[in-house]
Amino acid sequence: MARAHWVAVVEPGRFATAELERFVRESYALVRARLTKKAQAALGPLP
């Protein structure tokens, strides 16, 4: 899904767990922000 600006982590061992978690949370927030308010509400609060 690189064309949708998603990138795969080929070597996750090169990153600290906290850093990978931050990447996932930021990615989730970016995608969620583009949803309608109704869809965002259906997802509930940010994890």
N, C-alpha and C positions, 0 to 999 in steps of 0.2 A: 504494500500500500504506500510505497514511497511517493507516488504521484499525489496522494492525499496528505502528504507531508508526515507520514509515519515512517519511522526508521526502526529496523531490528537491531537488537543488541547481540552481536555475534559472540563477544567474549565478556559475559557478565561478571566474571571473576576480576576483571580490571577495575571494577567500581565497588565502592563500599555499599553495603546494604542500604544504609540511610540515603545515599545518593541515588540509588536506583528507585527507592520508594518516592523520593522527591520528584524524579523524572515522571513516574507513573501518575502521581497526584497532579502535577502540572499539566500533563497531557489530558487527563480526565477533565480537569477544570476548563481547559481550552475547548474541548469538544462540547462539554455541557453548556458552556456560555453561548454557543451557537444555536442551541435548541430554543424552541419557543418557551415562554414562561410556563405554559401549561405542562409541557413535557418535563421541564425542570422540577416543577412542583410534584409531578408523579414519581420522580426519583427520590424525593425526600431530601433531607439535609445532606450537605457534603460530608463524605466520610472523613 
